[in-house]
Amino acid sequence: MGKDKDSRRPLFRGRKGNTLKVADSHGRTSTTPLVRLEDEPTKENGSFAFGYCKSCDWTGRARRSRDKAREDARDHRAGCSGKGKVRLGATDHR
């Protein structure tokens, strides 16, 4: 049986300003700058769209207009403390 999922995850080693240091499962460390990803802050369910926040699990009202759902999400993001879940994405630029 292969390695379990947790053993393949990167390990957080530290953060200084906007630089993040992580280690892979073999102990090799790397640093990378943190950048804000401008993702689509809406999800859809049938013919309705709603804004959401990945940081605090906020979900806005169901709307028929995607533009209004995006506006709800932008309004929320301006006042969100962002102290909830943190989700990291990684790309490999070798």
N, C-alpha and C positions, 0 to 999 in steps of 0.2 A: 504494500500500500504506500502511496506517495506521501509527501509532506502535507501536514494539515494546513489549512488556509492561513491561520494566524502566524505560522512560522515564515511565510513568504511576504508578509507585510513589512513595509519600511518602518524602522524604529526612529522616533523623533529624538534628536540629540540636543537641539537647542535652537533658539531664535535670537537674532541680534538685529534690531530694526526691521528692515524688510528682507532679511536674509534668513533662510531656513536651512538647518543642517540635519540630514537624515542618514541612517545607515541601512544597508540592505541586509539580507539574511546571511551573507557571508562576512559581514563586519566592515565592508568597504563604506567609507563615509563620502558624502558629497554635499555641496552647498548649492543653493539655487535662490534667485530672487523671487519674492512673492509678488504676484501681479493679480489684480482684480480681473476676473473673467466676467465679461458682460454677456451673461446668458439670457435666454428668454425667460422672464420672471412670471410666465403663465403656464398653466396646464389646461388641458381640455378634457371634458367628460360629456360625450354626446355632442349636442349643439351648444353647450355652454363652455365658457372660458372663465378661469378665475386666477387671480394673482396669488403667488405664494412666496414665502421667504424660507430659504434653506437654513438660515442661521437660527431662527427661533420657532420654526414650524408654524408660522402664521399662514392662514389661508383666507383669502378675501371672498367677497360675495360672488356668487355665480352670475355671470353676465353673458348676454348674447353678443356683445361687442368686445372683440379682442383688444381694441384700443383702450376701452374703459378699464378692462382687467389689467392691462399693462400700466395704466395710470394709477390704479389702486396700489399696485406693487411698488411703483416708484415713490408714491406718497408714503407708504409704509417704510420703505428702505431708508428714507431720509430721517425717520425718527427711531429706527430700530437700534437697540443697543448692541446687537450682534454677539451676545454672550451665550448663545445657545450652542447647538451642535456646530462643529467645524468640519467641513468636508473638503478633502484635498483631492486634486486631480494631478496627474503626472504625465509628462510627455518625455520621450526619450529622443534626444537630439545628439546622435553620435556621429 
